[in-house]
């Protein structure tokens, strides 16, 4: 089995995605932090799940070399 470059590149893209997403969320933390705790919980829950959506095509690309 021949090693391919897509897996290490994909891992670096995943780490970059996590870093960018967390920086974006931290940027809005002042606004979200001013809300009541019961309003913060669903916001952070959604923000914690949404970053996973771009992973499916990225993982597919890492395995097959195609985005679709």
C-alpha positions as CSV (number, residue, x, y, z in Angstrom):
1,X,0.0,0.0,0.0
2,X,1.5,3.3,-1.1
3,X,1.3,6.2,1.5
4,X,-0.4,9.3,0.2
5,X,-0.1,12.9,1.1
6,X,-3.8,13.6,1.6
7,X,-4.0,12.2,5.1
8,X,-1.3,14.4,6.7
9,X,-2.6,17.4,4.7
10,X,-6.2,16.6,5.9
11,X,-5.1,16.3,9.5
12,X,-3.5,19.7,9.3
13,X,-6.6,21.1,7.7
14,X,-8.7,19.6,10.5
15,X,-6.4,21.2,13.1
16,X,-6.6,24.6,11.3
17,X,-10.5,24.3,11.1
18,X,-10.6,23.7,14.9
19,X,-8.3,26.6,15.6
20,X,-10.2,29.0,13.3
21,X,-13.6,27.9,14.7
22,X,-12.4,28.2,18.3
23,X,-11.0,31.7,17.6
24,X,-14.3,32.7,16.1
25,X,-16.3,31.4,19.1
26,X,-13.9,33.1,21.5
27,X,-14.4,36.4,19.5
28,X,-18.1,36.2,20.3
29,X,-17.7,35.0,23.9
30,X,-18.2,38.6,25.3
31,X,-21.6,38.8,23.5
32,X,-22.6,35.3,24.4
33,X,-21.3,35.7,28.0
34,X,-23.7,38.6,28.6
35,X,-26.7,36.4,28.0
36,X,-28.4,34.4,30.7
37,X,-27.0,30.9,31.3
38,X,-30.1,29.2,29.9
39,X,-29.6,31.1,26.7
40,X,-25.8,30.4,26.6
41,X,-26.2,26.6,26.9
42,X,-28.0,26.1,23.5
43,X,-25.7,28.5,21.7
44,X,-22.6,26.8,22.9
45,X,-24.2,23.4,22.2
46,X,-24.9,24.4,18.6
47,X,-21.5,26.0,18.1
48,X,-19.9,22.9,19.5
49,X,-21.6,20.7,16.9
50,X,-21.6,22.9,13.8
51,X,-17.8,22.7,13.3
52,X,-18.2,19.0,12.6
53,X,-20.3,19.6,9.4
54,X,-17.3,20.4,7.1
55,X,-15.5,17.3,8.3
56,X,-17.5,14.8,6.2
57,X,-16.3,16.1,2.8
58,X,-12.8,16.6,4.2
59,X,-12.6,13.1,5.5
60,X,-14.0,11.8,2.2
61,X,-11.3,13.8,0.3
62,X,-8.6,12.3,2.5
63,X,-9.8,8.8,1.7
64,X,-10.7,9.0,-2.0
65,X,-9.2,12.2,-3.4
66,X,-12.7,13.5,-4.4
67,X,-14.8,16.1,-2.6
68,X,-18.1,14.6,-3.7
